[in-house]
Amino acid sequence: MDPNGSNYEDDSPETIVQQLRLTFREEAYELLSELESSLLELEKDPANAEQIGRAFRAMHTIKGSGGACEFHDIAEFTHELETVFDKVRSGKVAATRELISLALFARDQIKSMFNAYYYGGVSDAGKGKEILATLQALVPSTGTGRKPSTKTAPAPVQVAQWQTYRIRFRPSADIFSQGTNPVNLLKELHGFGMCKVVAQADAIPYLEDLDAQICYTYWDVILSTSRSINDIKDVFIFVKDSAEVKIEVIDQGGHLEDETVYKKLGEILLERGDLTPEDLKKVLSSKKRVGEMLVESGMVPGTKVASALTEQQHVRELREQRQGSDATSSIRVATDKLDTLVNLVGELVTVQARLTQTAFALNNSELQSVAEEVERLTESLRDNTMNIRMLPIGTTFSKFKRLVRDLSSELGKEIELTTDGAETELDKTVIERLGDPLVHIIRNSIDHGIETPAARVAAGKPRQGTIHLSAIHSGAHVLIRIKDDGAGLDAEAIRAKAIEKGLIQSDAQLADKDVWDLILAPGFSTAKTVTGVSGRGVGMDVVKRAIDALRGTIEIESSRGQGSTITLKLPLTLAIIDGFLTKTGVERFIFPLSLVEECVELDPEDESKSHGRHMAHVRGKIVPYISLREYFSINGDKPLHEQIVIVGVDGRRVGFVVDAVIGEHQTVLKSLGKFYQDVEGISGATILGDGTVALILDIPRLVHLVEQQEAKLAR
């Protein structure tokens, strides 16, 4: 398939390279993200060998895989960058801020080169040469090294196959003093595939002889992966001269020579060098198990026997997985295919609702039983399909570290971005549309919120400001908080600007929350000068519209001199939701079930006592309500007993009066046509089991619109 989506049916070298490049696309951008992340972490701790290793391995893989895909210009450029970082790795060059800034520029250049091929962008070759020249001037005598030849033949294309490796990693006793944590290397191997690790502790002395600065332990690793042996060697690249690393392939091409049996315990110990042939002969004559005899006789430590048994078990599990399925543990799926699957599941949910309704209408017990089974299976399919679309939000969080670094430097501020909850999962579509709003909020925190170092010191604060980005699940929503320890919002300045723009009356009495909400108004800005960062009145209005489009809400908290917190409440998914179906006149309306708190009957006395104001007494408290019949001008007579659906909006309880409550309903969201896109208070529609259309209410927007109408009437 070419970049435009055409299918290839020939096996010419050009076609194979094209296919290889497409396969490499996602990995390329992941490697660039990994490179950027490691460089930013390295800037905080320039002597961190682990981060130097992360950066070097990312460069090395980009160069190697890029060369295999015949991205020769990228391979050559990355080779020059790798040459510099080889000197950083060996300790000949310090990882200064200037060097890291150049490395980040080089990373951006590599990305633009990939974009030029994959997305038709333009890469400035002159800028690349300038970056390399500056690097070579900054790090003299690096040399150009041996550049990959652009005339070399294409690397042979190989299909990734799983192989199983036996690894013995015996670090030097002084590895801790070298600044390396061997556990981190083992963790990296875990990310390669199926991995089991057994620690060998037979060299650990008694407690009184123990030296905490010495590493007495070594490890046996059994790893099944599609990664090459060179990738495994790269994990140990910084300790290759000070550690014994033995790597053996025990399973070629993902299949054992004999699928029914594997090596016996004694054979494994012989291959590892943990047992001599003579000792093995001695224990084979015993009636006891080999492992028991070896441990009892003291010929082999128990941990080494356990390691050999682990290898046997690992291979057995691998064989069972292979017999059950020939597929790899994970595959990459094109986004459009995933979207098509979700749409089909949505259609299936609609058909299932129709089947259930028909079965009960015909009063056919056998058909009802089938409908219930289809409903169970459809619900399971829906949940699993939606889980496939879920991605950790950390992929978005990591992009903002570079933004904070560059923008704070531009403004002469010292700011650190910290994150929490990066593993929190959210629908892919929500994550994609969340990027721009978060950029606006973080830019505002940097420009308006965090003070200059001098101002912070004068206020008794640390020179360095902090922006904390966190995510946490809350029911069917995710709460994303952006918190800074800056100057906070100036309530008086906001009020003055709002009065100047005619947003509020000069004598209006507003609570703090209402004052903070004013900054979400279109064109609102308290900046006295227009800069490249802010001051044009564009930003928070964009955020508000984007979050509204995601059916989310924004909550702002601020304390003068202490900082501000903006909380975004977003739905987990936008495709299929659990709804609450109601009826008013001939119309059907659906409430997002996650917002519904309870349903009560509207007391006729409340209507008469409220004197035209829509207020109801619920459990001793007054709850304002909105009549959907009045708001949408629905004709027809009211029923004798109306119902109030009480929802939670921005920490408040608001009621919606409907004729009748029907119940829960799996809701497949459909966008409205062009003629109905501007209808306020409606976020979409869905098709019911009987073929009729129900409108999905945009609850926060409806509440806001009614409040605006009441405010105008009160003037």
C-alpha positions as CSV (number, residue, x, y, z in Angstrom):
1,M,0.0,0.0,0.0
2,D,1.4,3.4,-0.9
3,P,1.0,6.6,1.2
4,N,-2.3,7.4,-0.7
5,G,-3.8,4.0,0.2
6,S,-3.4,2.1,-3.1
7,N,-2.8,-1.6,-2.8
8,Y,0.3,-3.2,-4.3
9,E,0.1,-6.6,-5.8
10,D,3.7,-7.0,-7.0
11,D,6.9,-8.0,-5.1
12,S,9.3,-5.6,-6.8
13,P,12.1,-4.1,-4.6
14,E,10.4,-0.7,-4.9
15,T,7.1,-2.1,-3.7
16,I,8.7,-3.9,-0.8
17,V,10.5,-0.7,0.3
18,Q,7.2,1.2,0.1
19,Q,5.4,-1.4,2.3
20,L,8.3,-1.4,4.7
21,R,8.2,2.4,5.0
22,L,4.4,2.3,5.8
23,T,5.0,-0.4,8.4
24,F,7.7,1.8,10.0
25,R,5.6,4.9,10.1
26,E,4.0,4.6,13.5
27,E,7.2,3.3,15.1
28,A,9.1,6.2,13.6
29,Y,6.9,8.8,15.3
30,E,7.0,6.8,18.6
31,L,10.8,6.8,18.5
32,L,10.8,10.6,18.0
33,S,8.5,11.0,21.0
34,E,10.8,8.7,23.0
35,L,13.8,10.8,21.9
36,E,12.2,14.0,22.9
37,S,11.1,12.7,26.2
38,S,14.5,11.3,27.1
39,L,16.2,14.6,26.1
40,L,13.9,16.6,28.3
41,E,14.5,14.3,31.2
42,L,18.3,14.4,30.6
43,E,18.1,18.2,30.8
44,K,16.9,17.9,34.4
45,D,19.8,15.5,35.3
46,P,22.6,15.8,32.7
47,A,24.6,12.9,34.3
48,N,21.7,10.4,34.2
49,A,23.2,7.5,32.3
50,E,19.8,5.9,31.9
51,Q,18.3,8.9,30.0
52,I,21.5,9.1,27.9
53,G,20.9,5.5,27.0
54,R,17.3,6.1,26.1
55,A,18.2,8.9,23.8
56,F,21.1,7.0,22.2
57,R,19.0,3.9,21.6
58,A,16.2,6.0,20.0
59,M,18.7,7.6,17.6
60,H,20.3,4.2,16.9
61,T,17.0,2.6,16.0
62,I,15.9,5.6,13.9
63,K,19.2,5.4,12.0
64,G,19.1,1.6,11.5
65,S,15.4,1.2,10.7
66,G,15.5,4.4,8.5
67,G,18.4,3.0,6.5
68,A,16.6,-0.4,6.1
69,C,13.6,1.6,4.7
70,E,15.9,3.5,2.4
71,F,15.4,6.8,4.2
72,H,19.1,7.5,3.5
73,D,18.9,11.2,4.2
74,I,17.4,10.6,7.6
75,A,19.9,7.8,8.4
76,E,22.8,10.1,7.5
77,F,21.5,13.0,9.5
78,T,20.7,10.8,12.6
79,H,24.2,9.2,12.3
80,E,25.8,12.6,12.8
81,L,23.6,13.2,15.9
82,E,24.4,9.7,17.2
83,T,28.1,10.4,16.8
84,V,27.8,13.4,19.1
85,F,25.8,11.4,21.7
86,D,28.3,8.6,21.6
87,K,30.8,11.1,23.1
88,V,28.2,12.1,25.7
89,R,27.7,8.4,26.5
90,S,31.4,7.9,26.9
91,G,31.7,10.9,29.2
92,K,33.9,12.9,26.8
93,V,31.2,15.6,26.3
94,A,28.8,17.1,28.9
95,A,25.1,17.1,28.2
96,T,24.7,20.9,28.5
97,R,21.5,22.7,28.0
98,E,22.8,24.1,24.7
99,L,23.7,20.7,23.5
100,I,20.2,19.3,24.4
101,S,18.5,22.3,22.7
102,L,20.4,21.5,19.5
103,A,19.5,17.8,19.9
104,L,15.8,18.8,20.2
105,F,16.1,21.0,17.1
106,A,17.7,18.0,15.3
107,R,14.8,15.8,16.5
108,D,12.4,18.3,15.0
109,Q,14.3,18.3,11.7
110,I,14.1,14.4,11.6
111,K,10.3,14.7,12.2
112,S,10.0,17.2,9.3
113,M,11.9,14.8,7.1
114,F,9.5,12.0,7.9
115,N,6.5,14.4,7.4
116,A,7.8,15.3,4.0
117,Y,7.4,11.7,2.9
118,Y,4.4,10.5,4.9
119,Y,2.3,13.6,4.8
120,G,3.6,15.7,1.9
121,G,5.2,18.3,4.1
122,V,8.4,20.3,3.2
123,S,11.7,19.7,4.9
124,D,14.3,22.5,4.9
125,A,17.6,20.7,4.1
126,G,19.5,23.9,4.7
127,K,18.2,24.0,8.3
128,G,19.5,20.5,8.8
129,K,23.0,21.4,7.6
130,E,23.0,24.4,9.9
131,I,22.0,22.2,12.9
132,L,24.8,19.7,12.2
133,A,27.3,22.5,11.7
134,T,26.4,24.0,15.0
135,L,26.6,20.6,16.7
136,Q,30.1,20.0,15.2
137,A,31.2,23.4,16.3
138,L,29.9,22.8,19.8
139,V,31.5,19.4,20.0
140,P,34.8,19.7,18.1
141,S,36.7,16.7,16.8
142,T,33.5,14.6,16.5
143,G,34.3,14.0,12.9
144,T,31.8,13.0,10.4
145,G,32.3,9.3,10.9
146,R,31.5,6.8,8.3
147,K,28.3,7.8,6.6
148,P,25.9,5.3,5.3
149,S,26.3,5.2,1.5
150,T,23.3,6.2,-0.5
151,K,24.2,3.7,-3.1
152,T,24.0,0.6,-1.0
153,A,21.5,-2.0,-2.0
154,P,18.2,-2.2,-0.1
155,A,18.4,-4.1,3.1
156,P,16.7,-7.5,2.8
157,V,13.1,-7.4,4.0
158,Q,12.4,-9.8,6.8
159,V,9.1,-10.6,8.4
160,A,9.3,-10.1,12.1
161,Q,9.2,-13.5,13.8
162,W,9.3,-14.3,17.5
163,Q,12.4,-15.9,18.8
164,T,13.2,-17.1,22.3
165,Y,16.4,-16.1,23.9
166,R,18.2,-17.3,27.0
167,I,20.1,-14.4,28.6
168,R,22.5,-14.5,31.5
169,F,23.3,-11.0,32.8
170,R,26.1,-11.0,35.4
171,P,27.0,-7.3,36.2
172,S,30.3,-6.3,37.7
173,A,30.4,-6.0,41.5
174,D,30.9,-2.2,41.3
175,I,28.0,-1.5,38.8
176,F,26.2,0.7,41.4
177,S,29.2,3.0,41.7
178,Q,29.0,3.4,37.9
179,G,25.6,5.0,38.2
180,T,23.7,2.1,36.6
181,N,20.7,0.3,38.1
182,P,20.6,-3.2,36.6
183,V,16.9,-3.5,37.4
184,N,16.1,-0.8,34.8
185,L,17.8,-2.9,32.2
186,L,15.6,-5.9,33.1
187,K,12.5,-3.7,33.0
188,E,13.4,-2.7,29.5
189,L,13.7,-6.3,28.4
190,H,10.2,-6.8,29.9
191,G,8.9,-4.4,27.3
192,F,10.2,-6.5,24.4
193,G,7.8,-9.4,24.8
194,M,7.2,-12.4,27.0
195,C,9.8,-12.3,29.6
196,K,10.7,-14.2,32.8
197,V,13.5,-13.3,35.1
198,V,15.1,-15.4,37.9
199,A,17.6,-13.8,40.3
200,Q,20.7,-15.9,41.2
201,A,21.6,-15.0,44.8
202,D,24.1,-17.8,45.6
203,A,27.0,-15.3,45.8
204,I,25.3,-13.1,48.5
205,P,27.3,-13.3,51.8
206,Y,26.1,-13.4,55.3
207,L,24.6,-10.1,56.6
208,E,27.7,-9.2,58.7
209,D,29.9,-9.5,55.5
210,L,27.4,-7.6,53.2
211,D,28.6,-4.4,51.5
212,A,25.6,-2.3,50.3
213,Q,27.8,-0.8,47.5
214,I,28.5,-4.2,45.9
215,C,26.2,-6.1,43.5
216,Y,26.2,-9.8,44.4
217,T,23.2,-10.8,42.3
218,Y,23.1,-11.9,38.7
219,W,20.1,-12.8,36.6
220,D,18.8,-15.4,34.1
221,V,16.3,-14.2,31.6
222,I,14.1,-16.1,29.2
223,L,12.7,-13.7,26.5
224,S,10.4,-14.4,23.6
225,T,10.3,-11.4,21.3
226,S,10.1,-10.2,17.7
227,R,13.0,-7.9,18.4
228,S,16.5,-8.7,17.0
229,I,19.5,-9.9,19.0
230,N,21.1,-6.5,18.3
231,D,18.1,-4.8,20.0
232,I,18.8,-6.9,23.0
233,K,22.5,-6.1,23.0
234,D,21.6,-2.4,22.8
235,V,19.9,-2.7,26.2
236,F,23.3,-3.7,27.7
237,I,25.3,-1.3,25.5
238,F,26.5,0.8,28.5
239,V,27.6,-2.1,30.6
240,K,29.1,-4.3,27.9
241,D,32.6,-3.7,29.1
242,S,31.8,-4.1,32.8
243,A,29.4,-7.0,32.8
244,E,29.1,-10.6,31.4
245,V,26.1,-10.8,29.1
246,K,25.5,-14.1,27.4
247,I,22.7,-14.3,24.9
248,E,21.7,-17.6,23.3
249,V,18.8,-18.3,20.9
250,I,16.9,-21.4,22.0
251,D,14.0,-21.1,19.6
252,Q,14.6,-20.1,16.0
253,G,11.9,-18.4,13.9
254,G,9.2,-18.7,16.6
255,H,8.9,-22.6,16.3
256,L,10.8,-25.2,18.2
257,E,12.2,-28.1,16.3
258,D,10.0,-30.5,18.1
259,E,6.7,-29.0,19.2
260,T,5.9,-32.0,21.6
261,V,8.9,-31.9,23.9
262,Y,11.5,-29.6,25.1
263,K,14.9,-30.1,26.6
264,K,15.1,-31.9,29.9
265,L,16.3,-30.1,33.1
266,G,19.7,-31.7,33.0
267,E,20.2,-30.6,29.3
268,I,19.4,-27.0,30.1
269,L,21.8,-26.9,33.1
270,L,24.5,-28.4,30.9
271,E,24.0,-25.8,28.2
272,R,24.2,-23.0,30.7
273,G,27.4,-24.4,32.2
274,D,25.8,-24.8,35.7
275,L,26.3,-28.6,35.7
276,T,29.1,-30.9,34.5
277,P,28.4,-34.1,32.5
278,E,30.0,-36.2,35.3
279,D,27.7,-34.7,38.0
280,L,24.7,-35.3,35.8
281,K,25.6,-39.0,35.4
282,K,25.8,-39.4,39.2
283,V,22.2,-38.0,39.8
284,L,20.7,-39.9,36.8
285,S,21.2,-43.2,38.6
286,S,19.1,-42.0,41.5
287,K,15.3,-42.8,41.6
288,K,14.6,-39.2,42.8
289,R,13.9,-36.3,40.4
290,V,17.0,-34.7,38.9
291,G,16.3,-31.3,40.3
292,E,15.8,-32.6,43.9
293,M,19.0,-34.6,43.7
294,L,21.0,-31.7,42.4
295,V,19.8,-29.4,45.2
296,E,20.2,-32.0,48.0
297,S,23.7,-32.9,46.9
298,G,24.7,-29.3,46.7
299,M,25.9,-29.7,43.1
300,V,23.6,-26.9,41.8
301,P,22.0,-24.1,43.8
302,G,18.3,-24.2,44.1
303,T,17.9,-20.9,42.2
304,K,19.7,-22.3,39.1
305,V,17.4,-25.3,39.1
306,A,14.4,-22.9,39.5
307,S,15.8,-20.9,36.5
308,A,16.0,-24.0,34.3
309,L,12.4,-25.0,35.4
310,T,11.3,-21.5,34.5
311,E,12.7,-21.9,31.0
312,Q,10.8,-25.2,30.6
313,Q,7.6,-23.5,31.8
314,H,8.1,-20.5,29.5
315,V,8.6,-22.7,26.4
316,R,5.5,-24.7,27.4
317,E,3.4,-21.6,27.7
318,L,4.7,-20.3,24.4
319,R,3.8,-23.6,22.7
320,E,0.3,-23.5,24.2
321,Q,-0.2,-19.9,22.9
322,R,1.1,-20.9,19.5
323,Q,-1.2,-23.9,19.3
324,G,-4.2,-21.7,20.3
325,S,-3.3,-18.9,17.9
326,D,-0.7,-18.1,15.3
327,A,-1.2,-14.4,15.8
328,T,1.3,-12.2,17.5
329,S,0.5,-10.6,20.9
330,S,-0.5,-7.3,19.4
331,I,-1.1,-5.8,16.0
332,R,-1.4,-2.3,14.6
333,V,-4.8,-1.4,13.1
334,A,-5.5,1.6,10.8
335,T,-7.7,4.2,12.5
336,D,-10.3,4.2,9.7
337,K,-10.8,0.4,10.2
338,L,-11.3,0.9,13.9
339,D,-13.8,3.7,13.2
340,T,-15.7,1.5,10.8
341,L,-15.9,-1.3,13.4
342,V,-17.3,1.2,16.0
343,N,-19.9,2.4,13.5
344,L,-20.9,-1.2,12.7
345,V,-21.2,-2.0,16.4
346,G,-23.4,1.1,16.7
347,E,-25.7,-0.1,14.0
348,L,-25.8,-3.5,15.7
349,V,-26.9,-1.9,18.9
350,T,-29.8,-0.2,17.1
351,V,-30.9,-3.4,15.4
352,Q,-30.7,-5.3,18.7
353,A,-33.0,-2.7,20.3
354,R,-35.4,-3.2,17.5
355,L,-35.3,-7.0,17.9
356,T,-35.9,-6.8,21.6
357,Q,-38.9,-4.4,21.1
358,T,-40.4,-6.7,18.4
359,A,-40.0,-9.8,20.5
360,F,-41.9,-8.4,23.4
361,A,-44.5,-6.8,21.2
362,L,-45.2,-10.3,19.6
363,N,-45.2,-11.9,23.1
364,N,-43.2,-14.8,21.7
365,S,-41.2,-16.4,24.6
366,E,-38.8,-18.2,22.2
367,L,-38.0,-15.0,20.3
368,Q,-37.7,-13.1,23.6
369,S,-35.1,-15.6,24.7
370,V,-33.1,-15.1,21.5
371,A,-33.4,-11.3,21.8
372,E,-32.0,-11.4,25.4
373,E,-29.1,-13.5,24.3
374,V,-28.4,-11.1,21.4
375,E,-28.6,-8.2,23.8
376,R,-26.0,-9.8,26.1
377,L,-23.6,-10.5,23.3
378,T,-24.1,-7.1,21.8
379,E,-23.4,-5.4,25.1
380,S,-20.2,-7.4,25.5
381,L,-19.2,-6.6,21.9
382,R,-19.9,-3.0,22.5
383,D,-17.8,-2.8,25.7
384,N,-14.9,-4.7,24.1
385,T,-14.9,-2.5,21.0
386,M,-14.9,0.7,23.0
387,N,-12.0,-0.6,25.1
388,I,-10.0,-1.1,21.9
389,R,-10.4,2.6,21.2
390,M,-9.1,3.5,24.7
391,L,-5.6,5.0,24.9
392,P,-3.6,6.2,27.9
393,I,-3.7,10.0,28.1
394,G,0.0,10.0,28.9
395,T,0.8,10.1,25.2
396,T,-0.8,13.6,25.1
397,F,0.7,14.7,28.4
398,S,4.3,14.0,27.2
399,K,3.9,16.4,24.3
400,F,3.5,19.4,26.7
401,K,6.9,19.1,28.4
402,R,8.5,20.5,25.3
403,L,5.9,23.3,25.1
404,V,6.6,24.3,28.7
405,R,10.3,24.2,28.2
406,D,10.5,26.3,25.1
407,L,7.8,28.8,26.1
408,S,9.1,29.4,29.6
409,S,12.6,30.1,28.1
410,E,11.1,32.5,25.6
411,L,9.4,34.4,28.4
412,G,12.3,34.3,30.8
413,K,10.6,32.1,33.4
414,E,11.6,29.0,35.2
415,I,8.7,26.4,35.0
416,E,8.5,22.7,35.6
417,L,5.7,20.5,34.3
418,T,4.7,17.6,36.5
419,T,2.2,14.9,35.6
420,D,0.1,12.4,37.3
421,G,-2.3,9.7,36.1
422,A,-0.7,9.3,32.7
423,E,-2.0,5.7,32.5
424,T,-5.6,6.9,32.7
425,E,-7.4,5.8,29.5
426,L,-9.7,7.9,27.3
427,D,-11.3,7.4,24.0
428,K,-9.0,8.0,21.0
429,T,-11.2,10.6,19.5
430,V,-11.4,12.5,22.8
431,I,-7.7,12.5,23.2
432,E,-7.1,13.7,19.6
433,R,-9.5,16.7,20.1
434,L,-8.2,17.5,23.6
435,G,-4.7,18.5,22.4
436,D,-5.5,22.1,21.4
437,P,-7.6,23.1,24.5
438,L,-4.8,21.8,26.7
439,V,-2.3,23.8,24.8
440,H,-4.3,27.0,25.3
441,I,-4.7,26.4,29.0
442,I,-1.0,25.6,29.6
443,R,0.1,28.6,27.5
444,N,-2.2,30.8,29.6
445,S,-0.7,29.3,32.8
446,I,2.8,30.1,31.6
447,D,2.0,33.6,30.4
448,H,-0.6,34.9,32.9
449,G,-0.2,32.5,35.8
450,I,3.4,31.8,36.7
451,E,5.4,34.9,37.7
452,T,9.0,35.8,36.7
453,P,11.7,34.3,39.0
454,A,12.3,37.8,40.5
455,A,8.6,38.3,41.3
456,R,8.3,34.8,42.8
457,V,11.3,35.4,45.1
458,A,9.9,38.8,46.1
459,A,6.6,37.0,47.0
460,G,8.4,34.4,49.1
461,K,8.0,31.6,46.5
462,P,10.6,29.3,44.9
463,R,12.2,30.7,41.7
464,Q,10.8,27.8,39.7
465,G,7.1,27.7,39.2
466,T,5.2,24.4,38.7
467,I,2.3,23.4,36.4
468,H,0.8,20.1,37.4
469,L,-1.2,18.1,34.9
470,S,-3.3,15.2,36.2
471,A,-6.0,12.8,35.1
472,I,-8.3,10.5,37.1
473,H,-11.4,8.5,36.3
474,S,-14.7,9.6,37.8
475,G,-17.5,7.3,36.9
476,A,-18.2,7.6,33.2
477,H,-16.0,10.6,33.0
478,V,-12.3,11.6,33.2
479,L,-11.3,14.6,35.2
480,I,-8.2,16.4,33.9
481,R,-6.8,19.1,36.1
482,I,-4.3,21.8,35.2
483,K,-2.9,23.4,38.3
484,D,-0.3,26.1,38.7
485,D,1.3,27.8,41.7
486,G,1.3,31.2,40.1
487,A,-0.3,34.6,40.9
488,G,-3.9,33.4,40.5
489,L,-6.7,35.3,38.8
490,D,-7.3,39.0,39.6
491,A,-11.0,39.2,40.4
492,E,-11.1,43.0,40.2
493,A,-9.3,43.2,36.8
494,I,-11.7,40.6,35.4
495,R,-14.8,42.4,36.8
496,A,-13.5,45.7,35.3
497,K,-12.9,44.2,31.9
498,A,-16.3,42.5,32.0
499,I,-18.0,45.8,32.8
500,E,-16.1,47.5,30.0
501,K,-17.2,44.9,27.5
502,G,-20.8,45.0,28.7
503,L,-20.8,41.5,29.9
504,I,-22.1,42.5,33.4
505,Q,-23.6,45.5,35.0
506,S,-21.4,47.7,37.2
507,D,-23.5,46.9,40.3
508,A,-23.7,43.2,39.7
509,Q,-22.9,41.0,42.7
510,L,-21.1,37.9,41.6
511,A,-19.7,35.0,43.4
512,D,-16.0,34.1,42.8
513,K,-17.1,31.2,40.5
514,D,-19.2,33.4,38.3
515,V,-16.3,35.9,38.1
516,W,-13.9,33.1,36.9
517,D,-16.4,32.0,34.4
518,L,-16.3,35.4,32.7
519,I,-12.8,34.6,31.2
520,L,-14.6,32.0,29.1
521,A,-16.5,34.7,27.2
522,P,-15.6,35.3,23.5
523,G,-12.9,38.0,23.1
524,F,-12.2,38.3,26.8
525,S,-8.6,39.2,27.8
526,T,-7.1,41.2,30.6
527,A,-3.7,41.4,28.9
528,K,-2.5,45.0,28.5
529,T,-0.3,44.2,25.6
530,V,-0.6,41.8,22.7
531,T,2.2,39.3,22.5
532,G,3.0,36.2,20.5
533,V,1.5,34.2,23.4
534,S,-1.6,36.0,24.4
535,G,-3.6,39.2,24.6
536,R,-5.8,38.9,21.5
537,G,-8.8,37.5,23.4
538,V,-8.5,34.1,21.8
539,G,-7.8,31.1,23.9
540,M,-10.2,30.3,26.8
541,D,-13.2,30.9,24.5
542,V,-11.7,28.3,22.1
543,V,-11.2,26.0,25.1
544,K,-14.8,26.4,26.1
545,R,-16.2,25.7,22.6
546,A,-13.9,22.7,22.2
547,I,-14.9,21.2,25.6
548,D,-18.5,21.8,24.9
549,A,-18.1,20.0,21.6
550,L,-16.8,17.0,23.6
551,R,-19.8,17.2,25.9
552,G,-17.6,18.2,28.7
553,T,-17.5,20.9,31.3
554,I,-14.9,23.4,32.7
555,E,-14.6,24.4,36.3
556,I,-12.2,27.2,37.4
557,E,-10.8,27.7,40.9
558,S,-8.3,30.4,41.9
559,S,-6.7,31.9,44.9
560,R,-5.0,35.3,44.6
561,G,-1.2,34.8,45.0
562,Q,-1.5,31.0,45.4
563,G,-2.4,29.9,41.8
564,S,-5.3,28.5,39.7
565,T,-6.8,25.1,38.9
566,I,-8.8,24.4,35.8
567,T,-10.7,21.1,35.8
568,L,-12.0,19.5,32.6
569,K,-14.7,16.9,33.0
570,L,-14.9,14.8,29.8
571,P,-16.9,11.7,28.8
572,L,-14.9,8.5,28.4
573,T,-16.3,8.0,24.9
574,L,-18.2,9.9,22.2
575,A,-19.5,7.0,20.1
576,I,-21.9,5.0,22.3
577,I,-23.3,6.1,25.7
578,D,-25.7,4.9,28.3
579,G,-28.7,7.1,27.9
580,F,-31.9,7.8,29.9
581,L,-34.9,7.9,27.6
582,T,-37.9,10.2,28.2
583,K,-41.0,11.3,26.4
584,T,-42.6,14.8,26.1
585,G,-45.6,15.1,23.8
586,V,-44.7,13.0,20.7
587,E,-41.0,13.7,21.1
588,R,-38.4,11.5,22.7
589,F,-35.4,13.0,24.5
590,I,-32.3,11.2,25.9
591,F,-30.3,12.4,28.9
592,P,-26.7,11.1,29.3
593,L,-27.2,8.6,32.1
594,S,-24.0,9.7,33.8
595,L,-25.6,13.1,34.6
596,V,-28.9,11.7,36.0
597,E,-29.2,11.6,39.8
598,E,-32.8,10.8,40.3
599,C,-36.4,11.1,39.0
600,V,-39.4,12.3,41.0
601,E,-42.9,13.3,40.3
602,L,-43.7,17.0,39.9
603,D,-46.0,18.1,42.7
604,P,-48.8,20.3,41.3
605,E,-48.6,22.4,44.5
606,D,-45.0,23.4,43.7
607,E,-46.3,24.9,40.4
608,S,-49.0,26.9,42.1
609,K,-46.7,28.1,45.0
610,S,-43.8,29.1,42.8
611,H,-45.8,31.9,41.1
612,G,-44.4,31.2,37.6
613,R,-40.9,30.5,38.8
614,H,-39.9,27.0,38.1
615,M,-38.9,25.7,41.5
616,A,-39.6,22.3,43.1
617,H,-39.2,21.0,46.6
618,V,-37.2,17.8,46.6
619,R,-36.3,16.2,49.9
620,G,-36.5,19.5,51.7
621,K,-34.4,21.4,49.2
622,I,-35.4,23.7,46.4
623,V,-34.4,22.5,42.9
624,P,-34.9,24.8,39.9
625,Y,-36.3,23.0,36.8
626,I,-36.7,23.5,33.1
627,S,-39.8,22.4,31.3
628,L,-38.8,20.7,28.0
629,R,-42.4,21.2,26.7
630,E,-42.1,25.0,27.2
631,Y,-38.5,25.3,26.0
632,F,-39.0,23.4,22.8
633,S,-42.6,24.7,22.2
634,I,-44.1,21.2,22.1
635,N,-47.8,21.2,21.5
636,G,-50.4,19.0,23.2
637,D,-51.9,18.6,26.6
638,K,-49.9,18.0,29.7
639,P,-50.3,14.6,31.4
640,L,-51.9,14.6,34.8
641,H,-48.7,13.8,36.5
642,E,-45.4,15.1,35.1
643,Q,-41.9,13.8,36.0
644,I,-38.8,15.7,37.0
645,V,-35.4,14.2,35.9
646,I,-32.8,15.7,38.2
647,V,-29.3,16.0,36.9
648,G,-26.0,17.3,38.3
649,V,-24.4,20.2,36.4
650,D,-21.3,22.0,37.6
651,G,-21.9,20.9,41.2
652,R,-25.6,22.0,41.1
653,R,-28.8,20.1,40.9
654,V,-31.2,21.1,38.1
655,G,-34.5,19.4,37.1
656,F,-36.0,18.8,33.7
657,V,-39.7,18.3,33.5
658,V,-40.9,15.6,31.0
659,D,-44.2,13.9,30.4
660,A,-42.9,10.4,31.1
661,V,-39.8,8.4,31.9
662,I,-39.2,5.3,29.8
663,G,-35.9,4.1,31.2
664,E,-32.3,3.3,30.3
665,H,-31.3,3.0,26.7
666,Q,-28.0,2.2,24.9
667,T,-27.5,5.2,22.8
668,V,-25.6,5.3,19.5
669,L,-24.7,9.0,18.8
670,K,-25.5,10.3,15.4
671,S,-24.6,13.8,14.3
672,L,-27.4,16.1,13.2
673,G,-27.8,17.2,9.6
674,K,-26.7,20.6,8.3
675,F,-30.2,22.1,8.9
676,Y,-30.2,21.2,12.6
677,Q,-26.5,21.7,13.5
678,D,-27.2,25.1,15.0
679,V,-30.1,24.0,17.3
680,E,-29.0,25.0,20.8
681,G,-29.3,22.4,23.6
682,I,-29.2,19.3,21.3
683,S,-25.9,17.4,20.9
684,G,-27.1,14.7,18.5
685,A,-29.7,12.1,17.9
686,T,-30.2,8.4,18.0
687,I,-32.5,5.8,16.3
688,L,-34.8,3.9,18.6
689,G,-35.9,0.3,18.2
690,D,-39.1,1.3,16.5
691,G,-37.3,3.4,13.9
692,T,-38.2,6.8,15.4
693,V,-35.5,9.4,16.2
694,A,-34.8,10.6,19.8
695,L,-32.8,13.8,20.4
696,I,-29.9,13.7,22.8
697,L,-29.9,16.7,25.2
698,D,-26.8,18.8,25.7
699,I,-27.6,19.3,29.4
700,P,-24.8,21.9,30.4
701,R,-25.6,24.0,27.3
702,L,-29.4,23.9,28.0
703,V,-28.8,25.1,31.6
704,H,-26.5,27.9,30.4
705,L,-29.0,29.1,27.7
706,V,-31.9,29.2,30.2
707,E,-29.8,31.1,32.7
708,Q,-28.9,33.6,30.0
709,Q,-32.6,34.1,29.1
710,E,-33.5,34.7,32.7
711,A,-30.7,37.2,33.1
712,K,-32.0,39.2,30.2
713,L,-35.5,39.2,31.5
714,A,-34.3,40.4,34.9
715,R,-32.6,43.5,33.4
